[in-house]
Amino acid sequence: MTIPITWVDAFSDVPFAGNPAAVCVTESPLSAARMQSIAFELGIAETAFVTPTDHPAAFGLRWFTPSIEVDLCGHATLAFATRSGALSASFDGDLVVLDFPADPVQSSPLPAALDGQWAGAVADTGHTPFFAFVALSSAGAVRAYQPDLAAIAATGAKALLLTAAGDAGSGADYVLRVFGPNVGIPEDPATGSAQCTAGPYWSAALGRAGDILTARQLSPRGAVLFVRAVGDRVAIAGHATTVLRGHLC
């Protein structure tokens, strides 16, 4: 059986930026082992597997990094029933808008493994079930960070979400980077799911509840996301650019 595959650069309006996602549309579900093998072979941050369900307007959707299956992925999301509940995607002009559940940060000390990583620039720390969360005092400190992947892995968190308020005049309300050595992603190019945490945090910290915030992910590929946190939901919008179509044998 051949499997159609589409390669999309998410959160970018040009090819070769944002975060690449492979989307495999199958007529029937594949085994978890086969999906994991395909994701490992492709070697990008996430591969999404889409299958029909009994409901004509809904699809099953699962995401795999090269190492593990994850519960929530923004850039590789297309449609509905997932391990994180019902999700939806819609269009707003040329933007794709995702409706995700909020995952607010819980205050907690900086993990001991990260002591000394930012030399007095730490402004706030916390965690979610997925992320260790660190807010720094400047966007420049986020941009300049040289990740110690061994220290990040030693926190036990699946990933580190590093963030700061955007520089005045930069056009970004906040910036972020995401490092996930424990899920096989040294640095994620663009992370939709991280906005479920960063969006509510910065909406409150900036006094911008309900506003659309512009987030800039400072990965080498770079990405821009538009985020609006309202109650227990977060709308995450961005462009998506298809760069490849083909079939897996």
C-alpha positions as CSV (number, residue, x, y, z in Angstrom):
1,M,0.0,0.0,0.0
2,T,1.4,3.4,-0.9
3,I,0.7,6.3,1.4
4,P,0.2,9.8,0.1
5,I,2.4,12.4,1.8
6,T,2.4,16.2,1.8
7,W,5.3,18.2,3.2
8,V,4.2,21.5,4.6
9,D,6.2,24.4,6.1
10,A,3.9,25.6,8.8
11,F,3.9,29.1,10.3
12,S,5.6,30.5,7.3
13,D,4.4,32.1,4.0
14,V,7.6,31.1,2.2
15,P,9.2,27.7,1.6
16,F,12.1,26.5,3.8
17,A,11.1,28.5,6.9
18,G,8.7,27.8,9.8
19,N,8.4,24.2,10.9
20,P,8.2,21.3,8.3
21,A,5.5,18.8,8.9
22,A,4.8,15.6,6.9
23,V,1.1,14.7,6.6
24,C,0.2,11.1,5.7
25,V,-3.4,10.5,4.7
26,T,-4.3,6.8,5.0
27,E,-7.4,4.9,4.1
28,S,-7.2,2.9,7.4
29,P,-5.2,3.2,10.5
30,L,-1.6,2.1,10.5
31,S,0.1,0.4,13.4
32,A,1.9,2.6,16.0
33,A,5.1,0.8,15.1
34,R,4.8,1.6,11.4
35,M,3.9,5.2,12.1
36,Q,6.9,5.6,14.4
37,S,9.1,4.0,11.7
38,I,7.9,6.4,9.1
39,A,8.4,9.4,11.4
40,F,12.0,8.2,12.2
41,E,12.7,7.8,8.5
42,L,11.5,11.3,7.6
43,G,13.4,12.7,10.5
44,I,11.5,16.0,10.9
45,A,9.9,17.4,14.1
46,E,6.5,15.8,13.5
47,T,4.8,13.5,11.1
48,A,0.9,13.6,11.2
49,F,-1.2,10.6,10.3
50,V,-4.8,11.3,9.2
51,T,-7.5,8.6,8.9
52,P,-11.2,8.8,8.4
53,T,-13.6,8.2,11.2
54,D,-17.3,7.2,11.4
55,H,-18.2,10.9,11.3
56,P,-17.9,12.3,7.7
57,A,-16.7,15.7,8.9
58,A,-14.1,14.4,11.4
59,F,-10.7,12.7,11.0
60,G,-8.5,10.8,13.4
61,L,-5.1,12.5,13.8
62,R,-1.9,11.3,15.5
63,W,1.5,12.9,15.7
64,F,4.9,11.3,15.9
65,T,8.4,12.8,16.4
66,P,11.3,10.7,15.3
67,S,11.3,9.2,18.8
68,I,7.8,9.2,20.3
69,E,4.1,9.8,19.8
70,V,3.0,13.2,21.2
71,D,-0.4,14.3,22.5
72,L,-0.6,17.7,20.9
73,C,1.2,19.3,17.9
74,G,0.2,22.7,16.5
75,H,2.1,22.8,13.2
76,A,1.1,19.3,12.1
77,T,-2.6,19.7,12.9
78,L,-5.2,19.5,10.2
79,A,-8.5,18.3,11.8
80,F,-10.4,16.9,14.6
81,A,-10.4,13.8,16.9
82,T,-7.1,13.5,18.7
83,R,-5.5,12.3,21.9
84,S,-6.0,15.9,23.2
85,G,-9.7,15.9,22.4
86,A,-11.6,17.7,19.6
87,L,-9.5,20.2,17.7
88,S,-10.4,22.3,14.7
89,A,-8.7,24.3,12.0
90,S,-10.3,27.0,9.9
91,F,-9.3,29.7,7.5
92,D,-9.1,33.5,8.1
93,G,-8.1,34.9,4.8
94,D,-4.8,33.2,4.0
95,L,-4.1,32.2,7.6
96,V,-4.9,28.8,9.1
97,V,-6.4,29.2,12.6
98,L,-6.1,26.4,15.1
99,D,-8.4,26.2,18.2
100,F,-6.5,24.5,21.0
101,P,-7.0,24.0,24.7
102,A,-5.0,26.3,27.0
103,D,-2.3,24.7,29.1
104,P,-1.4,27.4,31.7
105,V,2.0,27.4,33.3
106,Q,2.2,26.4,37.0
107,S,4.7,28.3,39.1
108,S,7.7,26.2,40.2
109,P,11.4,26.7,40.9
110,L,14.0,26.5,38.1
111,P,15.0,22.9,37.7
112,A,18.4,22.2,39.4
113,A,19.8,20.9,36.1
114,L,19.4,24.4,34.6
115,D,21.1,26.4,37.4
116,G,23.5,28.9,35.9
117,Q,22.3,28.6,32.3
118,W,21.2,32.3,32.1
119,A,23.4,34.2,34.6
120,G,20.8,36.4,36.3
121,A,18.5,36.8,33.3
122,V,15.7,34.5,34.7
123,A,12.5,36.5,35.3
124,D,10.0,33.6,36.0
125,T,9.9,29.8,36.0
126,G,7.3,27.1,36.0
127,H,6.1,24.0,34.3
128,T,3.3,22.2,32.5
129,P,2.8,18.5,32.0
130,F,5.0,18.8,28.8
131,F,7.3,21.9,29.3
132,A,9.8,23.2,31.7
133,F,9.0,27.0,31.4
134,V,11.6,29.7,31.7
135,A,10.9,33.4,31.1
136,L,14.0,35.6,30.6
137,S,14.4,39.3,31.1
138,S,15.0,40.1,27.4
139,A,14.5,38.8,23.9
140,G,18.2,39.1,23.3
141,A,18.9,36.6,26.1
142,V,16.5,34.1,24.4
143,R,18.1,34.7,21.0
144,A,21.7,34.3,22.3
145,Y,21.1,31.2,24.3
146,Q,23.4,28.3,23.3
147,P,21.4,25.3,24.5
148,D,22.9,22.7,26.8
149,L,20.9,19.8,25.6
150,A,22.2,17.4,28.3
151,A,21.1,19.8,31.0
152,I,17.7,20.3,29.4
153,A,17.2,16.5,29.1
154,A,18.2,16.1,32.8
155,T,15.2,18.2,33.8
156,G,13.0,15.2,32.9
157,A,10.6,17.5,31.1
158,K,9.7,16.6,27.5
159,A,10.8,20.0,26.4
160,L,12.0,23.4,27.5
161,L,10.0,26.5,26.6
162,L,12.2,29.6,26.8
163,T,10.5,32.9,26.3
164,A,10.7,36.7,26.8
165,A,8.7,39.8,26.0
166,G,9.5,41.1,22.5
167,D,11.8,44.1,22.0
168,A,10.1,47.5,21.5
169,G,9.5,48.2,17.8
170,S,10.2,44.6,16.8
171,G,6.6,43.8,15.9
172,A,6.7,40.8,18.3
173,D,4.8,40.9,21.6
174,Y,6.8,37.9,22.8
175,V,9.5,35.6,21.6
176,L,10.3,32.0,22.3
177,R,12.4,29.0,21.6
178,V,11.7,25.3,22.3
179,F,14.2,22.6,22.9
180,G,13.1,18.9,23.1
181,P,16.0,16.5,23.4
182,N,13.8,14.1,25.4
183,V,11.4,13.8,22.4
184,G,14.1,13.7,19.7
185,I,13.9,17.4,18.7
186,P,17.0,19.3,19.7
187,E,15.4,22.7,18.7
188,D,11.9,22.9,17.3
189,P,11.6,25.4,14.4
190,A,8.1,26.5,15.3
191,T,5.9,25.2,18.1
192,G,2.1,25.7,17.9
193,S,1.4,23.7,21.1
194,A,3.8,25.9,23.1
195,Q,1.4,28.8,22.5
196,C,-1.2,27.0,24.6
197,T,1.2,28.0,27.5
198,A,3.0,31.1,26.3
199,G,-0.2,32.7,24.9
200,P,-2.1,32.8,28.2
201,Y,1.1,33.7,30.1
202,W,1.9,36.7,28.0
203,S,-1.7,37.8,27.7
204,A,-1.8,38.2,31.5
205,A,1.8,39.5,31.9
206,L,1.3,42.2,29.2
207,G,-2.2,43.1,30.3
208,R,-3.5,42.1,26.9
209,A,-6.3,39.6,27.7
210,G,-8.3,38.7,24.6
211,D,-6.0,40.5,22.2
212,I,-4.2,38.9,19.3
213,L,-0.5,38.7,20.2
214,T,2.3,38.3,17.7
215,A,4.8,35.6,18.7
216,R,8.2,35.2,17.0
217,Q,10.0,31.9,17.3
218,L,13.7,32.6,17.2
219,S,14.8,29.3,15.8
220,P,17.3,29.2,12.9
221,R,14.4,28.8,10.4
222,G,12.3,31.4,12.2
223,A,8.5,31.5,12.5
224,V,5.7,34.0,13.2
225,L,2.5,33.0,15.0
226,F,-0.6,35.0,15.9
227,V,-2.0,34.0,19.3
228,R,-5.3,34.9,21.1
229,A,-6.0,33.4,24.6
230,V,-9.6,33.5,25.8
231,G,-10.6,31.5,28.8
232,D,-9.6,27.9,28.5
233,R,-9.0,28.1,24.7
234,V,-6.2,29.5,22.6
235,A,-6.5,30.4,18.9
236,I,-3.2,30.0,17.1
237,A,-2.9,31.3,13.5
238,G,-0.2,31.2,10.9
239,H,0.6,30.7,7.2
240,A,1.3,27.2,5.7
241,T,3.3,26.6,2.6
242,T,3.3,23.2,0.7
243,V,6.7,22.3,-0.6
244,L,6.4,18.6,-1.6
245,R,3.9,16.0,-2.6
246,G,4.5,12.3,-3.1
247,H,3.9,8.8,-1.9
248,L,5.5,6.5,0.6
249,C,5.9,2.9,-0.6
